[in-house]
Amino acid sequence: SPIAPPPPSKKPRKSEEFQSSFDDKSDALLLELLSQKVTETTWDHEGQKLGSTLATRVCRAAAKHSFIQDIVAKEGGVTQREIIDWMNDHPDSIYKDYESMMLAKIVEKSFMMSMGKAILRAGYTKNEFLSGRAFRWNLPDDIVESSLREGGEDSVKKEEEGNMSMSSPSPLKDHLEENHSPAENANEDDDTENGSISNDDAQSQHDDGDDGDDNGGNSDMSDEQSEDEVLHSIPSP
């Protein structure tokens, strides 16, 4: 029997084409494209995919930021509202105009639903903690693992730097040791300093010492003469 021809390759949907074209673009460029898109009369499928792609990028960027990570550490998770507040208000956020651009084309309820879906696409997982009626979310596992690795590397680096600073000689310490030596070293320095006398001075001291010894000998001889004179002056019995 004749071999059936292979089925025709499935043509990718437009949404997949748009998504692949957005993947290699930076967040700043996507925001610029969105700012152009919202000025158009219609809000077509490409605009919708652009908006949803940026929503996911916002959630990923928020998860990597220390401000959101601190909230997760303190509260056991982060809410959707806290992510949106970070997006709109934090100085490090480049997405401050994103919500206002989207609300120019969709209603607020649709925008909040879009952000809820973006949280899931970004890799967040819902946990048991609540903030009022709002759920709290765990950060994406890959971002948590990356942060832990970076934190561990920073800790090791700081420890190595600390060990190096402890083992390396301190210029200030050397300076203090040179200018404030112990008393024994000071005495040794004084002795050495006094001992570093010129050869002429040493000879002069040696000559003075000889004169002293001679004078001492002459003095002893004078004492012996005086004793003999005293003995001779005593009348014999």
Salt bridges, closest charged atoms under 4 A:
ASP24 OD1 - LYS25 NZ 4.00
ASP27 OD1 - ARG57 NH1 2.39
GLU40 OE1 - LYS37 NZ 3.51
ASP44 OD2 - LYS37 NZ 3.20
GLU46 OE1 - LYS37 NZ 3.36
GLU82 OE1 - ARG136 NH1 2.94
ASP85 OD1 - ARG81 NH1 3.54
ASP92 OD2 - HIS65 NE2 2.68
ASP92 OD2 - HIS90 ND1 3.84
ASP142 OD2 - ARG60 NH2 2.71
ASP210 OD2 - HIS206 NE2 3.31
